[in-house]
């Protein structure tokens, strides 16, 4: 079986040893050469990478890659993984593709509709025009687009493995839509690099539209991360500084500013360890404690790693209470760690239970802490 999975990258990395994986430098026309094959040869749109992100690699593969029975894409840090949480081998993909049309990421479950979430963070005109273009040029897909754009699911990452024929058909459909959209709207030039990547973002959702209408048999898999995003690491280091100086307001302002710049920071694919979400909980708890008591948890502990451990333990304890698994050890932890009523309320409030269930859980916790609801 003739198969190749292209690892999209914009920076140097250690290539995964399985020979089925091959690096492809996307946006190389606008960047320093990394020493990898790039998407700037032959027929290409490499110079438009700021708008298309890894899709400039898709376009290059569509127009220039050798004839392949199966073709795939992943990222230099993100790979599809099997049930044992190991990166798929070429042999595993070969077996799976005998049963599935396409292999991709698990769907992301959103809190609100895809449309509302996209428009709150990105160029609304681009998504609206995408719907108009689909209605005019690909009407067979419009009802599904309309239904799914108002739904709460999407794929992410433009990570997939499929047959060469289906990959070409998908690219032909996708770029026909996006080139028409680009002709009809003015692409933003003053936005930061993250928000410019409008077609890269919309394409993640359009894959769901395409496979739904095509009625493809899809295997959805976990995504494994190699290393941590530089942006995530930087955020944690900065937050650690704010916590060390017990600067709750500074930490909050920094977190909100970075989240506005990068709305994806709390997504599983970015916050792999969950420590940014825990940092958000620490900030909320410390701010509310200071208002209620005049001081916060940061007065007792200001080291980032220890704070993370403390709040992980708080959340584990809340999980035990939520599921009726609480022990004497959990109650002792709450008292010995001097967990405040506010910290308990915040931890319970972050769960997805309905309000009645949250109230029941909080009552049990506060009773064991010696507090009244």
C-alpha positions as a printed Julia matrix, in Angstrom:
373×3 Matrix{Float64}:
   0.0    0.0    0.0
   1.41   3.36  -1.11
   0.88   5.77   1.82
   2.45   8.97   3.11
   1.45  11.15   6.08
   2.79  14.68   5.85
   3.78  16.39   9.09
   2.92  20.07   8.68
   5.41  22.36  10.38
   6.62  25.93  10.59
   9.6   25.16  12.82
  12.36  22.6   13.09
  11.49  19.38  14.93
  12.66  15.81  15.29
  10.93  13.78  12.6
   9.0   10.77  13.92
  10.98   7.63  12.97
   8.2    5.69  11.22
   8.96   6.17   7.49
   5.29   6.77   6.69
   5.71  10.28   8.21
   7.36  13.0    6.11
   7.88  16.66   7.11
   6.41  19.48   5.03
   7.34  23.11   5.76
   4.13  25.11   5.24
   4.37  28.8    4.4
   8.01  28.4    3.4
   7.66  31.19   0.81
   7.31  33.65   3.7
   9.76  32.12   6.16
  13.34  31.09   6.78
  14.21  27.73   5.23
  14.11  24.95   7.84
  15.81  22.37   5.67
  12.57  20.44   5.09
  10.68  20.07   1.8
   8.3   23.01   1.51
   5.0   24.03  -0.03
   6.56  26.77  -2.2
   7.45  24.73  -5.28
   5.34  23.86  -8.3
   1.76  25.12  -8.18
   1.31  26.62  -4.73
  -0.27  29.24  -2.47
   2.55  29.23   0.06
   2.64  33.03   0.3
  -0.97  33.0    1.58
  -0.09  30.92   4.62
  -1.04  33.74   6.99
  -4.68  33.24   5.91
  -4.71  29.5    5.18
  -2.32  28.1    7.82
  -1.64  24.38   7.17
  -4.02  24.5    4.19
  -1.2   25.85   2.02
   0.29  22.42   2.63
  -3.0   20.76   1.66
  -3.05  22.74  -1.58
   0.54  21.82  -2.39
  -0.15  18.13  -1.76
  -3.27  18.27  -3.92
  -1.4   19.84  -6.83
   2.12  18.41  -6.51
   2.36  15.25  -4.41
   3.08  11.94  -6.1
   0.16   9.61  -6.74
  -0.63   7.88  -3.45
  -3.16   5.23  -2.48
  -3.52   6.92   0.9
  -2.45  10.32   2.13
  -2.6   12.01   5.51
  -1.72  15.15   7.43
  -0.74  15.85  11.02
   1.29  18.52  12.85
   4.82  18.51  14.18
   3.4   18.33  17.71
   0.0   16.7   17.09
  -0.51  13.13  15.93
  -3.48  10.79  15.94
  -3.01   8.1   18.58
  -4.42   4.64  19.15
  -6.26   3.22  22.18
  -2.93   2.62  23.9
  -2.2    6.34  23.36
   0.66   5.58  20.98
   1.17   7.36  17.68
  -0.33   5.28  14.87
   2.15   3.41  12.72
   1.85   3.15   8.98
   0.93  -0.53   9.38
  -1.92   0.36  11.77
  -3.27   2.95   9.37
  -3.12   0.4    6.57
  -5.31  -2.0    8.54
  -7.78   0.67   9.63
  -8.23   2.12   6.16
  -9.55  -1.24   5.05
 -12.61  -0.49   7.22
 -12.89   3.31   7.22
 -13.05   6.0    4.55
 -11.33   8.61   6.67
  -9.54   8.84  10.02
  -9.47  12.14  11.89
  -9.71  13.77  15.32
 -12.49  13.32  17.81
 -15.12  16.01  17.52
 -14.8   18.98  19.81
 -17.93  19.53  21.9
 -18.62  23.26  22.19
 -20.5   25.08  24.92
 -22.31  27.24  22.37
 -23.05  26.97  18.67
 -20.1   26.87  16.3
 -21.44  30.03  14.66
 -21.61  32.0   17.9
 -18.17  30.85  19.0
 -16.53  31.61  15.67
 -18.11  35.03  15.31
 -17.1   35.98  18.84
 -13.44  35.3   18.07
 -12.92  35.55  14.31
 -13.95  37.28  11.09
 -17.74  36.86  10.96
 -17.84  38.06   7.33
 -15.72  35.11   6.23
 -18.02  32.5    7.8
 -21.17  34.2    6.52
 -19.73  34.38   3.03
 -18.69  30.73   3.23
 -22.34  29.82   3.72
 -23.4   32.0    0.79
 -20.78  30.46  -1.5
 -21.75  26.93  -0.49
 -25.41  27.7   -1.18
 -24.56  29.05  -4.64
 -21.77  26.72  -5.79
 -22.36  23.53  -3.78
 -26.07  23.57  -2.86
 -26.02  19.87  -1.96
 -23.98  20.83   1.13
 -25.94  23.88   2.22
 -28.56  22.24   4.46
 -25.84  20.37   6.34
 -23.76  23.55   6.63
 -26.73  25.45   8.04
 -27.58  22.72  10.53
 -24.02  22.06  11.68
 -22.94  25.71  11.9
 -25.73  26.18  14.43
 -24.76  22.97  16.21
 -22.15  22.43  18.9
 -19.54  20.18  17.23
 -16.51  20.59  15.01
 -13.3   18.81  14.11
 -10.01  20.54  14.8
  -6.45  20.7   13.57
  -6.93  19.69   9.91
  -5.53  16.28  10.82
  -6.77  13.41   8.67
  -5.82  10.27   6.78
  -7.8    9.07   3.78
  -7.49   7.75   0.24
  -5.7    9.81  -2.37
  -8.93  10.06  -4.36
 -10.97  11.36  -1.41
  -8.21  13.8   -0.42
  -8.2   15.28  -3.93
 -12.0   15.52  -3.97
 -12.01  17.24  -0.59
  -9.37  19.76  -1.63
 -11.16  20.52  -4.9
 -14.37  21.25  -2.97
 -12.67  23.17  -0.16
 -10.49  25.48  -2.25
 -13.28  26.2   -4.71
 -15.23  27.57  -1.75
 -12.38  29.49  -0.14
 -11.08  31.1   -3.34
 -14.6   32.34  -4.05
 -14.91  33.68  -0.5
 -11.53  35.43  -0.79
 -12.7   37.13  -3.99
 -15.79  38.53  -2.27
 -14.51  39.77   1.09
 -11.59  41.88   2.16
  -9.18  39.74   4.13
  -7.96  41.42   7.29
  -4.41  42.73   7.11
  -4.12  44.46  10.47
  -4.98  41.47  12.65
  -2.45  39.46  14.6
  -1.1   36.26  13.08
  -3.53  34.06  15.0
  -6.72  35.81  13.87
  -5.59  36.13  10.25
  -5.74  32.33   9.82
  -9.45  32.51   9.05
  -9.56  29.83   6.34
  -7.53  27.45   8.48
 -10.14  27.76  11.23
 -13.21  27.46   9.0
 -11.79  24.41   7.23
 -11.72  22.46  10.5
 -15.5   22.83  10.63
 -16.05  22.27   6.91
 -14.48  18.83   7.16
 -17.44  17.88   9.37
 -19.85  19.25   6.75
 -18.09  17.36   3.96
 -17.97  13.94   5.64
 -21.59  14.33   6.81
 -22.93  14.96   3.31
 -20.67  12.35   1.74
 -21.84   9.85   4.39
 -18.26   8.68   4.89
 -17.38   6.04   7.44
 -15.12   7.98   9.79
 -12.91   6.8   12.65
 -12.46   9.57  15.22
  -9.32   9.3   17.36
  -7.56  11.04  20.2
  -4.79  13.49  19.42
  -1.44  13.06  21.13
   0.9   15.96  21.76
   4.68  15.92  21.58
   5.89  18.68  23.86
   4.02  21.82  24.78
   3.17  24.89  22.77
   5.66  27.71  23.22
   2.73  30.05  23.88
   1.39  27.77  26.62
   4.78  27.48  28.28
   5.22  31.26  28.19
   1.8   31.82  29.75
   2.53  29.47  32.61
   5.87  31.12  33.28
   4.29  34.58  33.36
   1.44  33.42  35.6
   3.97  31.83  37.94
   5.61  35.26  38.3
   2.3   36.94  39.11
   1.44  34.24  41.66
   4.88  34.51  43.27
   4.33  38.25  43.76
   0.74  37.56  44.95
  -0.52  39.86  42.2
  -4.05  38.55  41.59
  -5.14  41.53  39.5
  -2.03  41.34  37.33
  -2.53  37.62  36.78
  -6.19  38.15  35.87
  -5.47  41.0   33.45
  -2.67  39.03  31.78
  -4.77  35.88  31.48
  -7.76  37.71  29.98
  -5.54  39.61  27.54
  -3.82  36.45  26.34
  -7.14  34.6   26.07
  -8.54  37.39  23.91
  -5.46  37.17  21.68
  -5.54  33.37  21.58
  -9.05  32.01  22.24
  -7.71  28.47  21.86
  -5.47  28.57  24.94
  -7.85  26.51  27.08
  -8.6   23.92  24.42
  -7.33  20.42  25.18
  -4.97  20.57  22.21
  -3.26  23.65  23.67
  -3.61  23.18  27.44
  -2.39  19.58  27.38
  -1.71  19.35  31.13
  -4.79  21.36  32.13
  -2.59  23.75  34.08
  -3.88  26.89  32.37
  -7.44  25.95  33.29
  -6.27  25.35  36.85
  -4.54  28.74  36.78
  -7.84  30.33  35.78
  -9.44  28.62  38.8
  -6.63  29.85  41.07
  -7.09  33.41  39.83
 -10.87  33.3   40.31
 -10.54  31.77  43.78
  -7.83  34.19  44.95
  -9.76  37.21  43.71
 -12.99  36.17  45.42
 -11.17  35.2   48.63
  -9.51  38.59  48.8
 -12.87  40.32  48.45
 -14.48  38.09  51.08
 -11.65  37.76  53.6
  -9.11  40.48  52.78
  -6.5   37.85  51.86
  -6.25  34.84  49.56
  -4.68  31.44  49.1
  -1.63  33.22  47.63
  -0.75  34.46  51.1
  -0.28  30.84  52.2
   1.21  29.45  48.97
   2.64  31.41  46.05
   4.65  28.77  44.18
   3.1   27.8   40.85
   3.79  24.06  41.05
   2.49  23.78  44.62
  -0.62  25.79  43.75
  -1.32  23.45  40.83
  -1.0   20.42  43.11
  -3.28  22.0   45.72
  -6.04  22.78  43.23
  -5.73  19.39  41.56
  -6.36  17.87  44.99
  -9.3   20.23  45.62
 -10.86  19.2   42.29
 -10.28  15.52  42.99
 -12.01  15.91  46.34
 -14.97  17.67  44.7
 -15.12  14.83  42.15
 -15.32  12.33  45.01
 -18.18  14.25  46.65
 -19.98  14.67  43.34
 -19.97  10.92  42.77
 -20.62   9.81  46.35
 -17.05   8.52  46.74
 -15.9   10.88  49.51
 -13.86   9.48  52.39
 -12.67  10.63  55.78
  -9.37  11.42  54.08
 -11.14  13.89  51.75
 -12.77  15.67  54.68
  -9.46  15.79  56.52
  -7.75  17.28  53.48
 -10.3   20.09  53.24
  -9.69  21.05  56.88
  -5.94  20.5   57.04
  -5.29  22.38  53.78
  -7.48  25.24  55.07
  -9.56  25.16  51.89
 -11.86  28.15  52.08
 -15.59  28.14  51.52
 -14.94  30.31  48.49
 -12.46  27.83  47.02
 -15.01  25.04  47.47
 -17.74  27.11  45.78
 -15.52  27.91  42.81
 -14.45  24.27  42.38
 -18.03  22.99  42.54
 -19.24  25.78  40.25
 -16.78  24.81  37.52
 -18.48  21.42  37.12
 -21.12  20.69  34.48
 -23.81  19.56  36.91
 -27.12  21.38  37.05
 -27.65  23.92  39.83
 -29.57  21.51  42.05
 -26.76  18.97  41.94
 -24.12  21.63  42.58
 -26.03  22.82  45.63
 -26.23  19.28  47.01
 -22.51  18.68  46.49
 -21.54  22.0   48.05
 -23.74  21.38  51.09
 -21.96  18.06  51.76
 -18.53  19.64  51.38
 -19.26  22.64  53.57
 -20.77  20.4   56.25
 -17.55  18.37  56.41
 -15.56  21.61  56.49
 -17.63  22.82  59.44
 -19.27  25.61  57.42
 -22.93  26.39  56.78
 -24.38  26.67  53.29
